[in-house]
């Protein structure tokens, strides 16, 4: 490296350290020592010609992507862009203020932050998704992910490590900051850099160790990366927490800022800072996305009244039609595609299907990365198994990622496999996500229509499908909308209203027909949109019937019953009278058995509904 280039990098590293220190002290909170340990690595990456981006166009599809998986180093991210001339020092001093775009961890409010991070262990999976997107669109940008050594204890990191190796993502570069300390003390591996190197190599990565504070050596490592064409790369850097400011009592502390007096001491140690130096970033290429296009034709499928079809099967059919209609849709599955029926996409267009294997957390992070580069990913698994990825799902929302989920095999109707396979908490989980949509179809026609309806919603969407085959309730011409419902049984003599969806809707219809023989009329509502729900229809039911009975194949807490009660209890609902609202839900631990016996066992079958109605009569 030319001497003048190295001198400029050293000045930039000094400036970036200055910005990290003054901004965190001004904020009164933050993680300055974690920023200092990674400063030299990030300065070399961004300002020595390796990182290629048009900083005036952060969304440029050719820009290299930089993800701070160790999100607590956000002040370093902001300091880098200040050094590049994109932030003023005055704005840096607004760090962590309520009206500042510079939040405590990276968020979309800062346009150069690729994703919301800070919940550790997720950045590499997001980067994996962005790297896959480059392969799909035939673009040559690289995705760089800064990781902390503490988060290497997270299993989701290793889920991403093994999948990136499997797909030979040579456009994915991890930068591991081994400063040896977490919040409470030393990390498990501490400073044994070779342990990380050997582990990563055993997973099929190119792992290169380097002194994380030697700018010249760091640049040599970045130079060597372009020679590696068949695998992802991890730069394993031995660093020192608080590097550049030798204050021993602070060096290895996590989440502690310098007091104003300590800051003055630190700045004296740092030396005079050249605030006129500007970090220059290399320009990206100007390629246009050129994704592989499928020429496959697929016939739109409709279902006949005489058929019995599982809603999960209709979901797969809808996906197969969608990938032909919309080139931005991509499908991910966790080794269950023949059960979720996402396999239909693989049959139609294998370039739009990514097997994530049994690693749901990484599947969601990967989907987030794909979504943030413009794709519309659909993730499918058993409803029960999506619950293990709740953290990744909520962080996808905070990244403003447009990701769709399908949880199949929901409820006790799964049958003989037992409770480990039964999604009984999933509605509550997805309802809790801000601005989410939760759909629960009851037949193949509605499942297919609602899967397609999900793409009209920008954000987190969830569709719940069932294992058993069920009768067709609706004709192809029936219209389903987010926020809608269908009233399947109704008269001016209705005593009560049954609200149901999925398998319990079929039980409610059976119950209504049985009760009608005894001249007892009940209304049956298909609440296929659980969030948002059709409040107008519920208010009408309250005004015209004596009670609401919610029947669901889900635990009572957070499910359909909660959704109905929360709406009707709201003074803004328009309710002018109050009626009892009863819950018929799963209230005990299920067992193995046939779907029919389990619906009876937990008390949500037709016979139980008839019994409940007669008790109320």
N, C-alpha and C positions, 0 to 999 in steps of 0.2 A: 504494500500500500504506500502511496506517495505520502511524504512527511506532512505536506500541507493538508491533505485530506484527513489524516489521523489527528492533527492538531484541531481541525474544525470539529471533528467528532467529539474530542475531549471537551471542547468548549460547550458543545451542545449538551453533553452529558452533565456538565456542571450546571448549565442553565436549567435543565429539566429537574435536577435534584433541588435546585433553588425553588422552582415553582411548586414542587411536591411538598416541600417543607413549609413555605409561607402559606399555601392554601389550606393545609390541614391545621396549622396553628390558628389561622383566622377562623376556621370552622369550629375549632374546639373539639373535634373528633376526627377519626380516620385512622389510617394504617400507614404512616409515613415510612416506617422501617421496611415494610414489605414492598413499597414503591422503590426505595433506594436499592434494594437487592437486585431488582430486575432492570434498572435504568440502563445500564451499559448494553444489555442484550437488545432492548427495544430501540435505543438510539442507533445502534449498528444496523438493525433491520430496516428502520424507516429511512435513515438519512445517508446510508452508504451505497444506495443504488439498488437494493434488493427488493424493497417493497415498491410496487408499481400501482399508482392510483392517481386519478384526477380529483384533487381535493375540492375543486369547485363543483364537482358532480359526484357526491358520495354514493349515489345509486347506480353509477355507471356499471353495466354488466361485466366490463372487462377489468374492473378494479380488483386488485388483490384484497382479500378479506383478512381482518385482524380481530380475533376474539380474545378478550380477557377472561379466561375461565376463572382465574383468581381475581374475581370481581372486586375484592376489597382493595386492589391496587388501582382503582378508578382514578385517583388523583394523578397517577403516572400517565394514564391514557390522556387525560385532559392536558397535562403538562407537555406531552409530545405534540399535540395539535397547537398548543400555544407557541412552542418552539418552531412550528411550521408556519406561524403567522396567522392561524385561524381562530385564536382566542387571545384576548387582552389579559394583562395581569389583573386589571380591575375585575374582570369577569371571573377569573380564577378564584378571587377572594370571596366570591359568592358561593363557593362550594358548600353543599348540603343545606342551603337556605331554601325556604319553602317555595320561593318564586324563581329559583335558579334551575336551569336545565342541567346543571352539573350535580347530579344526585350522588348519594353515598356509594352506590354501586352502579355500573353502567346500565342505562335504560335507553329506550328509543327517543327520549326527549333530547338526547345528544346525538346529532345526526351521524356522527362517525362511530357510534357504538353499534356493532352488528347485531347484538342481542342483549336482552336483560340477563345478566349473570350475577353471581354472588352466592347463590345456593350451589355449593361446590360440587364438582364432579360432572358437570353437564356441558361445559364448553367444548370438549373434544367431540362429543356426539353431535353438537350443533355444527361444528366445523366439518365433521364427516358428511353431514347433509349438504353443506355448501360445496364440498369437494365432489360429491356425487352429481350435484347440479352442473358443475363445470363439465364433467364427463358426458352427461346427457345432452348438453347444449353445444358440445364441441368447442368450448372456450378454454383458453390456456391460463386463466388466472390461478394463483395459488391461494390456499387458505392457511393462515398462520394462527396457532392457538397458544397463548401463554398460560401455562399451568403452574400451580404451586405444588411443592412436594407434599404438603399436608393432605391435599385432596387426592393424592395417589392411593390413599386408603379406601376411597370410594369404589365400590364394585362397578358402578356405571362407567368409570374411566376405562376399566379393563374390558368391559363390553365393547366400548368404542375401539379400543386398541386392537382387539382380535378381529373385528369386522373390517376395519380399515386395511388391515393386512390381507384379509381374505379377498377383498375387492381390489387389492394392489393400487391403492390410491397414492400415486407418486406426486400428486399435487397437494397433499396434506402435510404440513410441517408443524410439529409440536415443539414448544420451547419450554423445557422444564426447569424452573427456578428452584434449585436445591439449596435453600438457605438454612435448612436443618431444624427450623422451629415452627411450631404451630402456636395456638393460643395459650396452652397450658405448659408448654415446655418443648422438649425435643420431639421430633417426629420419630416414627418407628425405625426408619432407616437412617435418620440423622444425616451425616455427611458422607455416607458410603455410596458415592456416585456410581461405582462399578456394579452395585447391586441393581440399581435402576437400569443401567446399560444392559446387563445380562438378562434381566427379566424382559425388557423390550425386544431384545434380539431373539429371545426364545419365542416371542409372539410373531416374529417375522418382520420386525421393523429394522430399519437402519438406525442405530443409536450411536451418537457421536458425543463424546464428552469434551468439555472445554472449560477453561477458567472464565467464569462469567463476568469478570471485571477486566479482562485483557481485550481491549477493543480490536487490536490487530488480529489476535487469534480467533476472536468471534467472527470477524470478517472472512478469515480463511475458511472457517466452517461453512458459512453461507455460500462462499464461492464453490465449495465442493458439492453442494446439494444438487446442482444442476446436472451432475454426472450420474445421479441415481434415478433410474427410469422405471424400476419395477416394484417399488415398495414405498410406504410412507416413511418419513424421517422424524426422529425425535432428537433435538439438541439437548443434551443433559448438562446443565451448567452448574458448576460449584460456585455458589455465591455466599455473600455475607449479609445478614440482615442489618440494615442501617449503613451499608457500604458508602464510603465517601464522607461520612461524618463520624468521626471516632469519639463517640460518647458512650463508654462501656455500659453505663447503667441503663441505657435506652436501646442499645443495639439489638438485643434479642427479644424485646418486648413486642407484643402483637396488639394492635388496636390502641396504642397510646401515642398521643401527640406531644410535641414539645411545648413547654410553657413559653411565654414570651421571652423570659430570661434565657432559657435553654436554647431557644431559636437563635438568639443573638450569638451565643457561644458557637452553635453549629454553623452559622453563616461565616463567622470568623475562620473556622476550620476549613470551610468550603472555599474560601478565598473570593477575590473580586470576580464578579460574574459579568460576562459580556452579553448585555441584553440586545445588542444589535445583530448578533449572529442569527441567521434564519436557516432552519433545516429544509433542505430541498428533497422532494419526493419524486422518484422517476415516473415518467408517464406510462400509462398502460398501453396495450396493443389496441387496435381498432377493429377487432373481429366482430361480426354479427353472429348472434346465437343461431346455430344451425342444427337443431335437434333431429334425431332420427325420426322419420315419419312412418307410421304404419299404413299400409295400403289395404289392410284387412277390412272386409265388409262384415257387418253383423246385423242380423235381422232383429228388429224390435219385437220383444216377446210380450204377449198378453196371456192372461190366465182365464180359464173357463170356470163357470160356476160349479161344474162337476168335479173339479180338481181339488186335491189337498196338497199344499206346497208350504214348506217352512219359510218363514220370513228371512232367515239367513240366506237361503238359496236365492230369493228375489234380490237381496242386497248384492250378491255376487253378479247376478245378471245385470243389475243397474250399473254397477261399476264397469262391466265389460262394454256396455253401450256408451257410458260416459267417456271412457278413454278414447273411443273412436270419435266422439263428438267434440271433445275438448282436449287439445294437445298439452295443456298445462297440468292436467291431472296425473298424479303418480300414486301408486298403491304400495303400501308396506304391510307386511304381515309377519307374525312371530311364530313361524313353524306350525301354523294352524290353518293354512289357506284352504285345505280340502274340507275343513269343518266350518270355517267362516264363509266359504265359497268365494273368497277373494281370488282363488286359483283361476277363476274364469278370466281374469285380466291377463294372467300369464299365458293362457291359451290364445287370447286375441292379440296382445302386443307385449311380448316379454321384455321389451325395452322400457316399459313403464311400470314394471313390477320389481320390487326389491325385497328379497328375503332377508329378514332381520334376525332370524333364528330365535331362540328362546331368551330374549333379552329385551323385555318390554320398555325398560327405562331408556335404553339407548335408542330403541325404535322411535320413541316420542321426541327425544332430542334431535335425532336425525331428521325427522319430519319437520321439526321447527326450523332447522337449517335450510331444508328444501323450500319451506314456505317463505322464509325471509329472502330467498332469491327468486321468488315469483311463482313457484309451483303451488298447486293445491293438493296436498297429500291427504290420503285416506289411510288411517291406521286401523287394522282390525286384529282382534284377539278375543279370547273369552272375556266376558264382562268382569269376571272375578279377577282375572290377571291384570287388567288395566288398573286396578286399584293400587298395585304396587308402584305404578308410575305417576301417582298423584302429584308429586313434587314437580316432575318434569312437565306435567300437563298445566299446572298453575303457572309455571315459569314461561311456558309457551304463550299463555294469555298475556303475561306482562311484557313479552316481546312483541305483542300485537301480531302474532303468527296466525295465519289462516289455516288451521289444521282440523280435519274431520276424523271422528272416531266411530268405530262400530264395535259394540260389545255383544258378542253372540253368547248363546247358551246361558241366557239370563234366567234367574229364578230357580225354584225347586222343580220346575218342569223339565230341567235337565235329566232328572230321573236317577238311574242306577249308579252313576258316577259319584254321587254323594256331595256333601256340602263344600268340599274343597274346590269343586268345579262350578259352584252355583253363585252367580253374581247376585248378591242381595243387598249390596251397599252402593251400587254404581250410580243409581239415579241421584241419590243424595250427594254423591261426590261431584258429579257433573253439574248439578243444579247450583252448587256452591261456587262455581267458577263465574266470575263477573262477566255479564253480557253473553253467556253461553246460550245455546239452543239445545234442548233435549227432546228427542222424538222417539215414540214408542209405537211402531206399527203393529197391527193385529192380523193382517193377511198379506199375501204376496203382492197384491195390487198396490196396497198402500205402502208397503215396504219399498217397492221399486220407485214409486212416485216420490216418497219422502227422502230417499237417498239422493235423488236428483235435486230435490228442493233444497237440500243442505248447501249446495254450492252457491245459492243465492244469498247466503248469510256469510258475511266477512268476519271470521273469528272462530272460536272454538265451537264445534257442533258435535253432538253425540246422537247416534241412533242405536236403539236397543233391539236386538233380534233374539228369536227363540229357537230352540232345537226342534221341538215337535212339528210335524206337518199339521197345518190347520186349514179349515175350509176357506174358500174364497168368499169374501163378503161384498166386494165392490166390483163394479164394472170398470173397464179400462177408461171410460170417459169421466169417471169420478175425479173431482179436483181436490187436491190436498195442499194446504198451505201451512207455513209456519205460523203458529198461533191459532190454528183452527181446531175443530172437533167435528164429530158426526153423531147425530142422534138416530139410533137404529130402532128404537121402540119408543112410541110416544102416543098419548091420547089425552083427552081432556078429563079422563077419570084416573090418571096416575096418582097413586098414593105416595110413592117414594121414587127417588132417582138413584140408580146405580151408576157410578162412574168407574170405568175400568179401561184397560188397554192390554194388548198382548194376549196371552192365553186366558186371562181372567175375563176378557171381553166375551169370548166364546162361552165361558161358563155362565156369564151374566145373561146371555141370549137364551141359553138353555133354561135357566131359572125363570126368566120372564115368560117363556112359552109354557112352562109347567104351571106357573102361578095363574096364567091367563085361563087355564082350564078350570080353575077354582074361582074365576071372575075377580081375581086380584090383579090390578094393572100396575105395572111399574115402568118407569122410563129408563132407557139404557143409553148412556153416552159413551162414545169412543173418544177418550181424551188422548188422542194420538200425539198431540203437542203438549208435553208436560211443562215445558218452559220455552217460550211464553205460553200460557194457557188461554183458552177461549173463555174469558170472564163473562161475556154477555150471555152465553149459553148457560153458564152456571147460575148467574143471577136469575135468569128466567126459570130455571129449575127450582131455585129457592122460593120464588114467588108462587109457583104453581103446585109444588109437592110438599109433603110434610117432613121429609128428612132426606139427607144425602148419605149414601153408603158408598164408600170408596173401597174397591176390591182390587188388590194388587199383589203380584208375585214378587214382593220386595219387603224388606223390613219396614216397619211403620215410620221410623224416624227418618225424616228427610226425603221420603218418597212422594208418591202421588197424593196421599192423604195430607202430608205437610203442605204440599203445593196448593191444594184446594183450600185448606184451612187458612193459610196465610193470605190468600187472595180474598176470601169472603170475610175475614176479620178486619180487612183494611177499610177504613171509613170511606175511602175513595172508590170502593168497588161498585157503589150504587145499590147495595142491598138495602131494602126498606123493611124487611122483616128477618128474623133469625129463626133457623131451624136446627135441630141436632145434626151433627156430622159424625157418622160412625166409621170406624176403620176395620176393615177385614184384610189382614195382612199376615205376613209370616212373623209369628210371635214366639216361636220356639225353634231350637236347633233342628234342622232337617236331618233326614237319614237317607240311606240308599233305598231305592224302591222304584216302582214304575211311576211315570209322571202322574197317572191317574191316582195312584195310592198316595202319593205325596201331596197332591192338591187337597185330597181328603184329610190327610194327616195334619196339615197346617190350617185347615178350615177355610179354604178359599175356592172350593168347587161349587158346582151348581146346587148340590144338596145343601151345602152350608149357607148359600145365599138364600135359598127358599126358607130354611129354618129361621134365619135372621129376620127376613121380611115378616114371617108369620108371628114371630115374637113381638115385633113392632106393631103389627096389626092388633 
